[in-house]
């Protein structure tokens, strides 16, 4: 994605659909944290832009590190989700699943668009490049945000 927040749409939708099984904080944060290096490189001018974080192997390592961090902060995060009326569990499993889905979905989505991504590293080839139009992918990301927002609003105001 040319703009990292596009990744939040699919992550938010998956987090809302699987609210009781997947930790929402972990899936949302994980879906954008993969771009930390790419954002730095965008401003610093280093290449390749996406680099080593955009592989499924690196995404897995990032997911477990993020899971550890979020699990250690679960009491504080529970207070935040309670105020937002989000029914969440902060079990290690729900956080790990959310983190893995978030990081892997990021790598997957970017793999369709960018030639400098090697999702299956150490393999050099990117078998996903060009399988879908960039406009279609952007639209999917934008449109997935709408039902996610609707689901959240219905839960927030207890509309059934």
Secondary structure by P-SEA (a helix, b strand, c coil): ccccccaaaaaaaaaaaacccccaaaaaaaacccaaaaaaaaaacccccccccccaaaaaaaaaaaaaaaaaaaaaaaaaaaaacccccccaaaaaaaaaaaaaaaaaaaaacccccccccccccccccccccaaaaaaaaaaaaaaaaaaaaaaaaccc
